[in-house]
């Protein structure tokens, strides 16, 4: 295939064609580097979101466990009060 004017030809040494090829190569490399940085930022952001969600779930479980303990204690005490007051009822 013959070489045509204005066409980049990486095998040619020196001249405008090599400069255009190197420019395209550097732009492509810059694009890959920026894409890698963007991907790392997305992974970091996802980790932050999942870490916050995990902290929220742990806090909610702690609050619900405390509520369950309170309700069980209240149920036992209310049952004991009902039992004691029903045994002292007037006939």
C-alpha positions as CSV (number, residue, x, y, z in Angstrom):
1,X,0.0,0.0,0.0
2,X,1.6,3.3,-1.1
3,X,2.0,6.1,1.4
4,X,-0.3,9.1,0.8
5,X,0.3,12.7,1.8
6,X,-1.4,13.8,5.0
7,X,-1.7,10.3,6.4
8,X,0.1,9.3,9.6
9,X,2.6,6.6,9.0
10,X,4.3,5.4,12.2
11,X,7.1,3.7,10.4
12,X,8.4,6.9,8.9
13,X,11.2,8.5,11.0
14,X,10.9,12.2,11.6
15,X,8.5,14.7,10.1
16,X,4.9,15.6,10.7
17,X,3.5,12.1,10.5
18,X,5.6,10.9,13.5
19,X,4.6,14.0,15.5
20,X,0.9,13.3,14.8
21,X,1.4,9.6,15.8
22,X,3.1,10.5,19.0
23,X,0.4,13.1,19.8
24,X,-2.3,10.5,19.3
25,X,-0.3,8.0,21.4
26,X,0.1,10.5,24.3
27,X,-3.6,11.5,24.2
28,X,-4.6,7.9,24.3
29,X,-2.2,7.2,27.2
30,X,-3.6,10.2,29.0
31,X,-7.1,8.9,28.5
32,X,-6.2,5.5,29.9
33,X,-4.6,7.1,33.0
34,X,-7.6,9.4,33.6
35,X,-10.0,6.5,33.2
36,X,-7.9,4.5,35.7
37,X,-8.0,7.4,38.2
38,X,-11.8,7.7,37.6
39,X,-12.3,4.0,38.3
40,X,-10.2,4.2,41.5
41,X,-12.2,7.2,42.6
42,X,-15.5,5.3,41.9
43,X,-14.3,2.2,43.9
44,X,-13.2,4.5,46.8
45,X,-16.6,6.3,46.8
46,X,-18.4,2.9,46.7
47,X,-16.3,1.8,49.7
48,X,-17.2,5.0,51.6
49,X,-20.9,4.5,50.9
50,X,-20.9,0.9,51.9
51,X,-18.9,1.7,55.1
52,X,-21.5,4.3,56.0
53,X,-24.3,1.9,55.3
54,X,-22.6,-0.7,57.5
55,X,-22.2,1.7,60.4
56,X,-25.9,2.7,60.0
57,X,-27.0,-1.0,60.1
58,X,-24.9,-1.7,63.2
59,X,-26.3,1.4,65.0
60,X,-29.9,0.4,64.0
61,X,-29.3,-3.1,65.2
62,X,-27.9,-1.8,68.5
63,X,-30.9,0.5,69.0
64,X,-33.4,-2.3,68.2
65,X,-31.6,-4.7,70.6
66,X,-31.9,-2.2,73.4
67,X,-35.6,-1.7,72.5
68,X,-36.1,-5.5,72.6
69,X,-34.5,-5.7,76.0
70,X,-36.7,-2.9,77.3
71,X,-39.8,-4.5,76.0
72,X,-39.0,-7.9,77.4
73,X,-38.2,-6.4,80.8
74,X,-41.4,-4.3,80.7
75,X,-43.4,-7.4,79.7
76,X,-42.0,-9.5,82.6
77,X,-42.5,-6.7,85.2
78,X,-46.0,-6.0,84.0
79,X,-46.8,-9.7,84.1
80,X,-45.5,-9.9,87.7
81,X,-47.5,-6.9,88.7
82,X,-50.6,-8.3,87.2
83,X,-50.1,-11.6,89.0
84,X,-49.4,-10.0,92.4
85,X,-52.4,-7.6,92.1
86,X,-54.8,-10.3,90.9
87,X,-53.9,-12.5,93.9
88,X,-54.7,-9.6,96.4
89,X,-58.1,-9.0,94.8
90,X,-61.1,-8.8,97.0
91,X,-63.5,-11.7,96.7
